[in-house]
Amino acid sequence: MEFNSIYGAIKIRNDYEKSVNFLRSLGKDQYYPFINTNMFAFGDYEVPYYYDDILISFGATYKGLGLNLIEWNFLVLKLEHILRNINFEIAQFHIESYMGDYTLTWICKDEIKDYQSDYYQLKKTDEWYFGYGRRSMFTGGLLEDLKPYDILEGDKEEDFKYPIVFDPLAVDFVRQCFNKTCHLPIGSAIDARLKFKDPLHDRVDEVLYSLVLAGKIHFAGNLDMEKIIIHEQPWFV
């Protein structure tokens, strides 16, 4: 079954205008799985048309999402990039894929005190809490017991893991490539076809895309990431 869908919502805690402005800045995404501005609905910010919290909703359909690990990783990298740039309380996305149905939830650290309880069953990172399963958009707690099939992660090396860990060989490869270009001025273009040919192609692309989201580089030309424009040195990878 090639049809996949993602739908969900982000509960905004404050500064609604800043959050909406960032989502509008996304424009049209060039890299699969696409997350465009027009996939979001911004809700109504006038009283009395919302109560206490404003929800920004999201909906999209894809063909064959999740066939490769890089697609899951790109999706999570993009969603977390958005969450870093908006003021959210809880963000929840339900994914219907050929592998199964999964609900991914991110919760602002300020919202939970006792995250280790059975009611939450969350992973704590430096930025937020993350969890699987059907959850309340009000509290982030589980609405039903978490089952093994609710969890996207697997035991194999090629399976999704959270938090995302870049392949260390791919990170080292990217670091070595950029070390060779550190003498170039900001704004220089690198021919990625020559510099980044590697058997770890997908894992290298993940590292490169994380640099794009961080504003360190951007891809120019076509969708094959043929040219990389340098924005900032030194590299953080």
N, C-alpha and C positions, 0 to 999 in steps of 0.2 A: 504494500500500500504506500503510494508515494505522497499522498496528501498529508500535510501536517498543519497544525494550527497552534497559535499562542495567543492567549488572552489574559488580561489581568488588570491590576490597578495599583496606583501609587497614592498613598495617603500623605498629603502635604501638611507639614507641621506649622510652618510660617513662611513668610516671604513668597507667596504664591506667584507674584509677578516675576521674580528672579527665576523661579523654576520653569515657568512657561517660556520665558525668553530663552533660556538655555535649550529647551526642547525645540523651539522654533529655529534655533541656530543649527540644528542637526541637518536640515535640508534633506537632500536625497542621498542615501547611502550607496556607495559604489561596490561594497564588498559583502558577499554572502556570509551569513544570513542577514538580509537587509533590515535595518531599523531606521525608518524615515520619520520625519516630523508628522506627516499626515497619517501615520499609524496611531497617533495619540489623539484623544479627545480631552479637552482641557477643563470640562465641567463649567459650572456657573458659580462665579465668585460673588454674586449679589445675595445679600440677605433679603428674603427668607428662603432662597432656593438651595441652600445647603444647611446642614446642621452641624455645627462645631468643627467639622473637618471637611476639607475639599478633596474629592477623589479625581485624579487624572487617570483615565482608562487607556488601555492599549489593546490592539487586536491586529493580527496578521496571519496570513497563510503562506505556507512554503511547500516546495516540492522536495521530498526526500531529505528533510532536515534530520541530522543525527547519524548519517551514514558513516561519517568519519569523526574521530575525536576532535579534530580541528574545528569542526562546525559547532560542537558543544562549547568548546573553549572560546571561540570567537563570540558566540552568543553571550556567554557569561561576562567576558571582557567588556563587551559593549554595554550590557545592562549595568554593570558596576561602574563603568565610566559615567553613565548618566546619573547614577545615584550619588557619586562623588560631587556632582555639580548642581544638585538641587537639595532643597531642605525637606527631607521625607521622614515620616515616622515608620511606616511599614510599606513595603513593596512586595506584591505577590503576583507571580506569573504561572499560569497553568499551561503545560505543554502536552499536546497530544502528538505522539510520534510513533513511528513504526516499531520502536522498542517498547513502548508502553506510555502510560500517562503519568506525568510528574508535576508536582507543584513545588516551585522554588520560592522561598520567602526570605527577604532581607529586612532586618529590624534595627532601627537606630539604637545605639547603646543606651541612650538616656531613657528609653521606654521600658526597660526591664531591669529588675533588681535581682531576682532569683532565677536566672536563666537555666540553671542546672536541674531544676525540678522536672518531674515527669510531664508536667503540663506544657513545658517548652521543648525540651530535647533539641537544643540548638548547638551549633558550633560557634565559638567565639573567635573572632579575628581582631586585628588591631583597629579595624574600622567599624565593624558592626557584628550582629549576630546573623547566622544563616541557618535555615532549616528546610526540611522536606515535609511533605504531607499537607493535608487540608487543615488550614489554620484560620483563626479569627482575624479579620482585618481591624478589629478593635483592640485586641490585646496581644496578638501574635501567638497565643496558645493553641495547642492542638485541639481540633474539634472532634477528632476520633483517633483511636490508637494508631501509632505509626507502624506500618507493616513493612517487611523487607522489600516488597515490590514497589513501595513508594519511593525508594531511594535510588537515584540515578547511578550512583557510583558502583563500580565493579572491582573485582580482585585482579583482573588481568592488567598487564602493563599498558595496553592500548585503551583501557577503559577510562571514563571520566573520573576525576578526583577533585574534591573541593577541600581547601582552596586550591586554585589552579597552581600547579608547579611546572615551570618551564623545564624542558629537557636540559640538563646541565651541559650536554655536548653541544646542543643548539645554541645555548647562551654563550658558551666559550667560543664557538665558531663565529657568532655575530660580533662578539667583543674583538676577536682577532681581526676581522674584516674592517671594523671601524678604527681600530688602532692604526691600521695602514693608511687611513684617510684623515688622521687627526691634524695633518698639516694644511688641509684644505680650508679655505675661508667659509664662514657661514653663508649659506645660500648656494653652495656648490652642489652639483648633481653627480650622482654615482650611478654607473650602469649596473643595476642589480643582477642582470643576467650573467655578467662576468664575475661579480664579486660574491654572489650568494648561491652559486650552484653547489648543491650539497645533497648527499643521500638522505639527510634529515629534513627534506624540503618543507613538509608541513609544520614540523616543530620549529624550524627557523622562521617560517612565516608568522607563527604565533608571537615570537619574540619581537620581530619587526613591527607587527601590528600593535603590540603594547607600546612601542616607542612612538607610533603614530598617535595613539590615544593620549599619550603623555605630552604631545606637542613637540617632541624632539626631532621628528622627521615627517615628511609626507611623501606619498607616492605620486609621481607625475606620469603622464602618458596614458596608457590604457589600463584595463583591469588586471593585467598580469603582473603588476608591480615592477615594471621594467626599469624605471628610474626612481631613485630616491633623492630627495632634496634635503640637505642638512639644515636644521634650524638651530641646533644647540650642541655644543661640546662642553665638557667631556660626556661620555655615555654613562648611563646609570646601570646598564646591564652587567 
